[in-house]
Amino acid sequence: MTTWTMMITVTKDQWLELHRRTLDCVRSVILELSSEKLLWEPETTRGKITEATCQEPRPFCIGAVVAHLCGTERQRLGEIHIPADFAAPRQKDWNPQTLGAILERIQRQYYDVLEKRPKDQHVLFGLGRVC
């Protein structure tokens, strides 16, 4: 079975459950962290890569990884011509509450999209790629 075949044979409810569990895991971890711990990164990686949106480069910290996940979710929706109702957060907004709230918005938007388009293979494939 190809990846594409598997992705389109999994039901809407199965994808939503996998997506919910994935985001719930991430959200539960970040809500336990302080804002300081979200920005922590090893000395060996600090400042090696810069981002235009960062005031201070922190590309390998937890906040950056979660922000990247948000950006990927936004990109996947754009690929299927659905405007995202959230934005990937800028570094100044990397705190547990903001990142958790964005993950909730992402989850709600996929639920809403799949309620309207439950058998849309492009939506299901995009959701599967993110998961």
MARNUPA-251976 format. One record per residue: residue in three letters; x, y, z of N, C-alpha, C, O, CB in turn. Coordinates in Angstrom, 3 decimals, decimal comma. Glycine has a CB too. Layout:
# MARNUPA-251976
(volum 'ALA' (X Y Z) (X Y Z) (X Y Z) (X Y Z) (X Y Z))
...
# end
This chain:
# MARNUPA-251976
(volum 'MET' (0,854 -1,173 0,000) (0,000 0,000 0,000) (0,901 1,238 0,000) (1,822 1,345 0,809) (-0,973 -0,003 1,232))
(volum 'THR' (0,630 2,150 -0,899) (1,429 3,374 -0,968) (1,015 4,340 0,139) (-0,061 4,213 0,724) (1,278 4,047 -2,352))
(volum 'THR' (1,877 5,295 0,410) (1,554 6,314 1,411) (0,292 7,053 1,006) (-0,582 7,303 1,837) (2,725 7,305 1,589))
(volum 'TRP' (0,195 7,408 -0,289) (-0,988 8,143 -0,769) (-2,251 7,320 -0,535) (-3,253 7,852 -0,057) (-0,846 8,492 -2,277))
(volum 'THR' (-2,217 6,013 -0,870) (-3,381 5,153 -0,690) (-3,758 5,078 0,788) (-4,934 5,166 1,141) (-3,107 3,742 -1,250))
(volum 'MET' (-2,747 4,916 1,652) (-3,037 4,848 3,074) (-3,673 6,151 3,552) (-4,633 6,125 4,323) (-1,759 4,552 3,869))
(volum 'MET' (-3,151 7,279 3,106) (-3,646 8,566 3,575) (-5,084 8,819 3,148) (-5,837 9,463 3,878) (-2,759 9,677 3,067))
(volum 'ILE' (-5,475 8,331 1,991) (-6,848 8,607 1,561) (-7,832 7,533 2,013) (-9,042 7,721 1,881) (-6,899 8,736 0,055))
(volum 'THR' (-7,337 6,399 2,548) (-8,256 5,385 3,041) (-8,542 5,554 4,534) (-9,502 4,982 5,051) (-7,691 4,000 2,773))
(volum 'VAL' (-7,733 6,320 5,211) (-7,987 6,609 6,622) (-9,154 7,592 6,672) (-9,223 8,518 5,864) (-6,702 7,194 7,344))
(volum 'THR' (-10,051 7,396 7,599) (-11,246 8,237 7,655) (-10,946 9,611 8,248) (-9,930 9,824 8,910) (-12,332 7,549 8,471))
(volum 'LYS' (-11,856 10,519 7,989) (-11,773 11,874 8,535) (-11,628 11,813 10,049) (-10,777 12,497 10,618) (-13,021 12,703 8,144))
(volum 'ASP' (-12,445 11,007 10,699) (-12,405 10,923 12,160) (-11,077 10,372 12,669) (-10,580 10,799 13,711) (-13,544 10,054 12,661))
(volum 'GLN' (-10,506 9,425 11,933) (-9,208 8,885 12,335) (-8,118 9,944 12,222) (-7,273 10,060 13,110) (-8,848 7,665 11,481))
(volum 'TRP' (-8,130 10,722 11,130) (-7,130 11,789 10,977) (-7,305 12,848 12,044) (-6,324 13,317 12,623) (-7,226 12,429 9,588))
(volum 'LEU' (-8,555 13,233 12,314) (-8,787 14,251 13,346) (-8,318 13,762 14,715) (-7,755 14,533 15,492) (-10,278 14,627 13,404))
(volum 'GLU' (-8,547 12,502 15,006) (-8,099 11,952 16,285) (-6,573 11,937 16,376) (-6,013 12,295 17,412) (-8,652 10,535 16,477))
(volum 'LEU' (-5,903 11,531 15,312) (-4,437 11,536 15,300) (-3,911 12,962 15,451) (-2,979 13,208 16,216) (-3,899 10,900 13,995))
(volum 'HIS' (-4,509 13,892 14,724) (-4,100 15,300 14,794) (-4,336 15,838 16,206) (-3,474 16,517 16,763) (-4,876 16,154 13,748))
(volum 'ARG' (-5,496 15,538 16,781) (-5,806 16,005 18,141) (-4,786 15,464 19,136) (-4,274 16,208 19,973) (-7,234 15,575 18,555))
(volum 'ARG' (-4,493 14,179 19,048) (-3,523 13,582 19,977) (-2,140 14,193 19,811) (-1,449 14,459 20,794) (-3,448 12,071 19,768))
(volum 'THR' (-1,742 14,413 18,570) (-0,435 15,008 18,312) (-0,348 16,401 18,932) (0,593 16,704 19,666) (-0,165 15,078 16,801))
(volum 'LEU' (-1,334 17,245 18,631) (-1,297 18,611 19,153) (-1,499 18,635 20,667) (-0,911 19,471 21,353) (-2,365 19,468 18,470))
(volum 'ASP' (-2,324 17,728 21,198) (-2,498 17,667 22,654) (-1,185 17,332 23,358) (-0,881 17,896 24,410) (-3,566 16,626 23,019))
(volum 'CYS' (-0,416 16,425 22,786) (0,889 16,072 23,373) (1,811 17,289 23,396) (2,421 17,598 24,420) (1,553 14,916 22,579))
(volum 'VAL' (1,905 17,969 22,268) (2,765 19,156 22,188) (2,270 20,215 23,170) (3,054 20,785 23,929) (2,793 19,728 20,738))
(volum 'ARG' (0,979 20,468 23,146) (0,399 21,506 24,012) (0,630 21,178 25,488) (0,998 22,065 26,259) (-1,114 21,656 23,734))
(volum 'SER' (0,423 19,934 25,894) (0,591 19,585 27,305) (2,030 19,776 27,764) (2,270 20,159 28,909) (0,158 18,145 27,547))
(volum 'VAL' (2,985 19,513 26,882) (4,391 19,712 27,235) (4,712 21,199 27,356) (5,309 21,625 28,345) (5,307 19,055 26,188))
(volum 'ILE' (4,322 21,987 26,363) (4,715 23,401 26,415) (4,007 24,155 27,530) (4,558 25,119 28,060) (4,426 24,074 25,085))
(volum 'LEU' (2,811 23,744 27,895) (2,111 24,434 28,985) (2,769 24,188 30,340) (2,525 24,927 31,293) (0,656 23,989 29,036))
(volum 'GLU' (3,594 23,163 30,425) (4,333 22,871 31,662) (5,659 23,632 31,734) (6,311 23,639 32,778) (4,598 21,368 31,772))
(volum 'LEU' (6,055 24,266 30,644) (7,345 24,953 30,607) (7,198 26,438 30,920) (6,138 27,027 30,707) (7,999 24,773 29,241))
(volum 'SER' (8,247 27,019 31,416) (8,286 28,470 31,578) (8,665 29,077 30,230) (9,178 28,384 29,352) (9,301 28,899 32,705))
(volum 'SER' (8,411 30,360 30,074) (8,822 31,043 28,840) (10,327 30,940 28,661) (10,814 30,821 27,536) (8,386 32,527 28,860))
(volum 'GLU' (11,063 30,985 29,758) (12,522 30,876 29,691) (12,946 29,524 29,123) (13,856 29,450 28,297) (13,138 31,078 31,082))
(volum 'LYS' (12,282 28,453 29,569) (12,635 27,120 29,069) (12,244 26,931 27,606) (12,885 26,157 26,895) (11,966 26,049 29,918))
(volum 'LEU' (11,207 27,622 27,149) (10,845 27,551 25,726) (11,953 28,105 24,842) (12,090 27,701 23,687) (9,544 28,317 25,466))
(volum 'LEU' (12,748 29,035 25,381) (13,806 29,679 24,607) (15,181 29,056 24,830) (16,148 29,452 24,178) (13,861 31,140 24,946))
(volum 'TRP' (15,282 28,099 25,731) (16,570 27,480 26,002) (17,046 26,685 24,801) (16,258 26,034 24,115) (16,485 26,581 27,230))
(volum 'GLU' (18,341 26,747 24,558) (18,951 25,887 23,544) (20,387 25,611 23,946) (20,979 26,388 24,694) (18,886 26,540 22,129))
(volum 'PRO' (20,953 24,524 23,463) (22,327 24,187 23,837) (23,310 25,239 23,349) (23,104 25,858 22,306) (22,710 22,821 23,278))
(volum 'GLU' (24,365 25,435 24,100) (25,405 26,401 23,720) (25,968 26,091 22,335) (26,349 27,004 21,603) (26,540 26,404 24,759))
(volum 'THR' (26,023 24,831 21,976) (26,626 24,437 20,704) (25,832 24,903 19,490) (26,378 24,966 18,389) (26,775 22,946 20,655))
(volum 'THR' (24,542 25,235 19,669) (23,728 25,660 18,531) (23,375 27,141 18,574) (22,921 27,691 17,571) (22,464 24,847 18,476))
(volum 'ARG' (23,572 27,788 19,701) (23,117 29,159 19,895) (23,709 30,102 18,853) (24,926 30,216 18,708) (23,478 29,638 21,293))
(volum 'GLY' (22,813 30,775 18,131) (23,220 31,823 17,202) (23,802 31,354 15,884) (24,343 32,170 15,138) (24,194 32,674 17,854))
(volum 'LYS' (23,711 30,077 15,570) (24,305 29,587 14,322) (23,484 29,945 13,093) (24,034 30,114 12,004) (24,474 28,093 14,389))
(volum 'ILE' (22,176 30,060 13,260) (21,286 30,388 12,144) (20,437 31,571 12,578) (20,009 31,647 13,729) (20,387 29,158 11,727))
(volum 'THR' (20,197 32,486 11,664) (19,360 33,625 12,020) (18,047 33,553 11,255) (17,979 32,979 10,167) (20,088 34,956 11,730))
(volum 'GLU' (17,020 34,133 11,828) (15,709 34,233 11,191) (15,350 35,697 11,106) (15,647 36,468 12,019) (14,620 33,430 11,972))
(volum 'ALA' (14,715 36,085 10,021) (14,313 37,478 9,859) (13,329 37,904 10,942) (13,291 39,076 11,317) (13,697 37,692 8,481))
(volum 'THR' (12,537 36,971 11,445) (11,513 37,323 12,438) (12,048 37,320 13,860) (11,356 37,760 14,778) (10,348 36,368 12,340))
(volum 'CYS' (13,255 36,837 14,057) (13,799 36,739 15,407) (14,598 37,978 15,775) (15,369 38,496 14,967) (14,672 35,501 15,537))
(volum 'GLN' (14,408 38,444 16,994) (15,243 39,528 17,493) (16,609 38,977 17,874) (17,628 39,642 17,690) (14,577 40,231 18,701))
(volum 'GLU' (16,626 37,785 18,395) (17,848 37,100 18,768) (17,724 35,687 18,231) (16,731 35,017 18,512) (18,087 37,119 20,326))
(volum 'PRO' (18,698 35,211 17,466) (18,560 33,880 16,861) (18,444 32,776 17,908) (19,295 32,655 18,789) (19,744 33,596 15,953))
(volum 'ARG' (17,403 31,986 17,807) (17,204 30,821 18,673) (16,536 29,717 17,853) (15,444 29,266 18,202) (16,340 31,189 19,933))
(volum 'PRO' (17,172 29,283 16,781) (16,493 28,350 15,866) (16,309 26,940 16,384) (15,539 26,174 15,804) (17,241 28,279 14,609))
(volum 'PHE' (16,990 26,573 17,456) (16,913 25,190 17,912) (16,201 25,038 19,252) (16,243 23,964 19,852) (18,294 24,615 18,012))
(volum 'CYS' (15,561 26,078 19,720) (14,849 25,981 20,995) (13,451 25,404 20,774) (12,985 25,303 19,639) (14,759 27,368 21,678))
(volum 'ILE' (12,797 25,032 21,851) (11,469 24,425 21,779) (10,474 25,387 21,134) (9,664 24,974 20,303) (10,984 24,018 23,183))
(volum 'GLY' (10,527 26,654 21,506) (9,620 27,649 20,925) (9,737 27,710 19,409) (8,732 27,826 18,708) (9,899 29,022 21,515))
(volum 'ALA' (10,973 27,630 18,901) (11,188 27,673 17,451) (10,599 26,442 16,769) (10,042 26,540 15,676) (12,686 27,780 17,136))
(volum 'VAL' (10,722 25,298 17,406) (10,186 24,064 16,820) (8,659 24,136 16,755) (8,058 23,754 15,751) (10,636 22,822 17,644))
(volum 'VAL' (8,037 24,626 17,823) (6,573 24,744 17,838) (6,125 25,802 16,833) (5,128 25,607 16,138) (6,062 25,100 19,261))
(volum 'ALA' (6,844 26,914 16,747) (6,510 27,946 15,759) (6,635 27,381 14,340) (5,826 27,698 13,469) (7,432 29,185 15,930))
(volum 'HIS' (7,645 26,549 14,114) (7,814 25,901 12,809) (6,632 24,976 12,514) (6,133 24,946 11,389) (9,141 25,104 12,765))
(volum 'LEU' (6,187 24,227 13,514) (5,014 23,371 13,349) (3,796 24,204 12,941) (3,039 23,811 12,054) (4,723 22,597 14,653))
(volum 'CYS' (3,612 25,354 13,592) (2,488 26,241 13,250) (2,609 26,738 11,811) (1,619 26,788 11,082) (2,429 27,443 14,222))
(volum 'GLY' (3,810 27,101 11,411) (4,031 27,553 10,042) (3,774 26,458 9,027) (3,235 26,718 7,951) (5,437 28,066 9,887))
(volum 'THR' (4,156 25,231 9,363) (3,916 24,087 8,482) (2,422 23,831 8,341) (1,934 23,566 7,243) (4,626 22,828 9,017))
(volum 'GLU' (1,703 23,908 9,445) (0,245 23,728 9,393) (-0,377 24,788 8,483) (-1,255 24,481 7,678) (-0,376 23,807 10,821))
(volum 'ARG' (0,074 26,015 8,610) (-0,432 27,117 7,781) (-0,131 26,868 6,302) (-0,979 27,088 5,437) (0,188 28,457 8,230))
(volum 'GLN' (1,087 26,408 6,031) (1,502 26,119 4,652) (0,654 25,005 4,042) (0,242 25,104 2,886) (2,990 25,728 4,610))
(volum 'ARG' (0,390 23,948 4,806) (-0,416 22,831 4,291) (-1,823 23,298 3,933) (-2,369 22,889 2,908) (-0,487 21,690 5,327))
(volum 'LEU' (-2,411 24,147 4,766) (-3,736 24,682 4,436) (-3,665 25,524 3,169) (-4,545 25,432 2,314) (-4,294 25,523 5,604))
(volum 'GLY' (-2,638 26,333 3,043) (-2,473 27,154 1,838) (-2,343 26,319 0,580) (-2,831 26,707 -0,481) (-1,262 28,043 1,976))
(volum 'GLU' (-1,685 25,171 0,692) (-1,524 24,288 -0,464) (-2,858 23,776 -0,987) (-2,975 23,439 -2,165) (-0,636 23,117 -0,104))
(volum 'ILE' (-3,861 23,715 -0,121) (-5,179 23,255 -0,559) (-6,164 24,428 -0,650) (-7,382 24,250 -0,624) (-5,720 22,179 0,406))
(volum 'HIS' (-5,595 25,617 -0,756) (-6,366 26,851 -1,000) (-7,359 27,173 0,116) (-8,475 27,629 -0,135) (-7,115 26,735 -2,313))
(volum 'ILE' (-6,932 26,928 1,336) (-7,740 27,297 2,503) (-6,925 28,304 3,310) (-5,846 27,977 3,804) (-8,128 26,028 3,377))
(volum 'PRO' (-7,436 29,522 3,446) (-6,679 30,509 4,221) (-6,678 30,134 5,705) (-7,728 29,880 6,296) (-7,272 31,928 4,024))
(volum 'ALA' (-5,500 30,105 6,283) (-5,380 29,780 7,699) (-5,900 30,940 8,531) (-5,692 32,104 8,188) (-3,915 29,457 8,071))
(volum 'ASP' (-6,574 30,620 9,617) (-7,065 31,682 10,500) (-6,123 31,872 11,694) (-6,543 32,313 12,764) (-8,495 31,356 10,993))
(volum 'PHE' (-4,855 31,536 11,497) (-3,826 31,702 12,511) (-2,520 32,026 11,799) (-2,391 31,816 10,593) (-3,686 30,422 13,403))
(volum 'ALA' (-1,575 32,531 12,539) (-0,255 32,819 11,984) (0,790 32,114 12,837) (0,568 31,856 14,020) (0,016 34,358 11,925))
(volum 'ALA' (1,911 31,810 12,236) (3,025 31,280 13,010) (3,522 32,412 13,908) (3,732 33,529 13,434) (4,176 30,725 12,075))
(volum 'PRO' (3,709 32,140 15,174) (4,087 33,208 16,095) (5,528 33,680 15,911) (6,425 32,904 15,582) (3,891 32,747 17,511))
(volum 'ARG' (5,711 34,963 16,133) (7,059 35,536 16,124) (7,711 35,243 17,468) (7,023 34,963 18,449) (7,025 37,079 15,840))
(volum 'GLN' (9,023 35,307 17,511) (9,744 34,936 18,721) (9,266 35,713 19,947) (9,207 35,153 21,042) (11,225 35,158 18,523))
(volum 'LYS' (8,933 36,966 19,787) (8,499 37,752 20,948) (7,206 37,191 21,558) (6,875 37,505 22,702) (8,291 39,221 20,543))
(volum 'ASP' (6,476 36,361 20,798) (5,227 35,758 21,279) (5,387 34,301 21,691) (4,396 33,611 21,931) (4,169 35,860 20,212))
(volum 'TRP' (6,620 33,832 21,772) (6,832 32,446 22,155) (6,706 32,316 23,668) (7,679 32,489 24,402) (8,213 31,943 21,672))
(volum 'ASN' (5,514 32,015 24,116) (5,278 31,698 25,516) (4,257 30,566 25,534) (3,552 30,351 24,548) (4,777 32,961 26,334))
(volum 'PRO' (4,173 29,849 26,639) (3,297 28,670 26,666) (1,841 28,966 26,307) (1,219 28,208 25,562) (3,345 28,047 28,027))
(volum 'GLN' (1,305 30,047 26,826) (-0,105 30,345 26,595) (-0,377 30,678 25,117) (-1,343 30,178 24,541) (-0,547 31,510 27,489))
(volum 'THR' (0,455 31,507 24,514) (0,256 31,891 23,114) (0,418 30,685 22,194) (-0,408 30,463 21,309) (1,246 33,002 22,713))
(volum 'LEU' (1,477 29,906 22,400) (1,689 28,739 21,547) (0,565 27,718 21,730) (0,107 27,118 20,758) (3,050 28,092 21,855))
(volum 'GLY' (0,127 27,522 22,961) (-0,988 26,602 23,216) (-2,266 27,056 22,537) (-3,003 26,242 21,981) (-1,226 26,465 24,709))
(volum 'ALA' (-2,532 28,365 22,581) (-3,739 28,908 21,951) (-3,692 28,745 20,433) (-4,710 28,442 19,811) (-3,910 30,388 22,314))
(volum 'ILE' (-2,528 28,941 19,840) (-2,407 28,770 18,386) (-2,631 27,307 18,008) (-3,292 27,019 17,010) (-1,015 29,246 17,890))
(volum 'LEU' (-2,092 26,393 18,791) (-2,312 24,965 18,510) (-3,797 24,616 18,598) (-4,288 23,806 17,812) (-1,504 24,088 19,493))
(volum 'GLU' (-4,510 25,214 19,540) (-5,965 24,993 19,621) (-6,677 25,532 18,389) (-7,594 24,892 17,875) (-6,540 25,655 20,882))
(volum 'ARG' (-6,264 26,708 17,908) (-6,880 27,288 16,703) (-6,625 26,406 15,493) (-7,512 26,219 14,660) (-6,339 28,707 16,442))
(volum 'ILE' (-5,424 25,865 15,394) (-5,093 24,963 14,286) (-6,021 23,753 14,321) (-6,598 23,369 13,304) (-3,603 24,513 14,358))
(volum 'GLN' (-6,154 23,167 15,486) (-7,001 21,989 15,639) (-8,442 22,304 15,256) (-9,077 21,527 14,543) (-6,937 21,465 17,077))
(volum 'ARG' (-8,961 23,431 15,720) (-10,341 23,827 15,392) (-10,509 24,055 13,900) (-11,527 23,669 13,326) (-10,734 25,098 16,157))
(volum 'GLN' (-9,506 24,689 13,251) (-9,656 24,962 11,832) (-9,698 23,667 11,030) (-10,508 23,547 10,111) (-8,520 25,853 11,340))
(volum 'TYR' (-8,857 22,707 11,350) (-8,917 21,434 10,626) (-10,258 20,747 10,856) (-10,828 20,175 9,926) (-7,766 20,509 11,062))
(volum 'TYR' (-10,759 20,797 12,071) (-12,064 20,197 12,356) (-13,133 20,869 11,492) (-13,945 20,186 10,868) (-12,417 20,326 13,869))
(volum 'ASP' (-13,137 22,200 11,456) (-14,129 22,937 10,656) (-14,012 22,611 9,171) (-15,020 22,410 8,494) (-13,967 24,444 10,867))
(volum 'VAL' (-12,786 22,559 8,669) (-12,568 22,264 7,249) (-13,079 20,859 6,919) (-13,746 20,658 5,904) (-11,063 22,392 6,886))
(volum 'LEU' (-12,767 19,904 7,772) (-13,186 18,532 7,491) (-14,676 18,310 7,711) (-15,243 17,372 7,151) (-12,405 17,575 8,349))
(volum 'GLU' (-15,311 19,136 8,498) (-16,769 19,059 8,605) (-17,411 19,473 7,282) (-18,434 18,914 6,885) (-17,283 19,957 9,763))
(volum 'LYS' (-16,812 20,448 6,601) (-17,344 20,932 5,325) (-16,895 20,060 4,161) (-17,622 19,918 3,178) (-16,913 22,372 5,085))
(volum 'ARG' (-15,707 19,477 4,261) (-15,136 18,701 3,161) (-14,597 17,368 3,683) (-13,393 17,125 3,600) (-14,013 19,500 2,455))
(volum 'PRO' (-15,468 16,491 4,223) (-15,009 15,289 4,919) (-14,293 14,264 4,055) (-13,530 13,449 4,574) (-16,156 14,639 5,554))
(volum 'LYS' (-14,519 14,287 2,766) (-13,881 13,282 1,907) (-12,884 13,895 0,931) (-12,437 13,237 -0,009) (-14,935 12,516 1,135))
(volum 'ASP' (-12,540 15,165 1,161) (-11,600 15,845 0,281) (-10,210 15,236 0,473) (-9,588 15,415 1,520) (-11,582 17,379 0,562))
(volum 'GLN' (-9,732 14,523 -0,532) (-8,456 13,827 -0,435) (-7,290 14,776 -0,213) (-6,318 14,412 0,449) (-8,218 13,018 -1,679))
(volum 'HIS' (-7,369 15,986 -0,753) (-6,284 16,949 -0,572) (-6,206 17,425 0,879) (-5,116 17,599 1,423) (-6,473 18,148 -1,510))
(volum 'VAL' (-7,369 17,633 1,502) (-7,387 18,026 2,904) (-6,851 16,883 3,765) (-6,026 17,101 4,651) (-8,818 18,419 3,346))
(volum 'LEU' (-7,318 15,683 3,503) (-6,862 14,526 4,282) (-5,364 14,289 4,102) (-4,660 13,978 5,063) (-7,643 13,269 3,875))
(volum 'PHE' (-4,885 14,435 2,877) (-3,455 14,252 2,623) (-2,638 15,310 3,348) (-1,601 14,997 3,933) (-3,164 14,300 1,118))
(volum 'GLY' (-3,091 16,558 3,316) (-2,383 17,635 4,025) (-2,359 17,397 5,517) (-1,334 17,599 6,168) (-3,028 18,981 3,734))
(volum 'LEU' (-3,476 16,971 6,058) (-3,554 16,679 7,487) (-2,624 15,528 7,849) (-1,938 15,566 8,870) (-4,998 16,344 7,892))
(volum 'GLY' (-2,611 14,517 7,008) (-1,720 13,382 7,244) (-0,264 13,771 7,184) (0,533 13,265 7,974) (-1,987 12,295 6,247))
(volum 'ARG' (0,112 14,650 6,278) (1,504 15,100 6,188) (1,922 15,808 7,458) (3,032 15,606 7,950) (1,697 16,025 4,987))
(volum 'VAL' (1,048 16,630 7,986) (1,379 17,351 9,213) (1,503 16,387 10,384) (2,428 16,500 11,189) (0,317 18,419 9,514))
(volum 'CYS' (0,580 15,444 10,484) (0,648 14,477 11,591) (1,926 13,659 11,510) (2,160 12,795 12,355) (-0,578 13,543 11,577))
# end
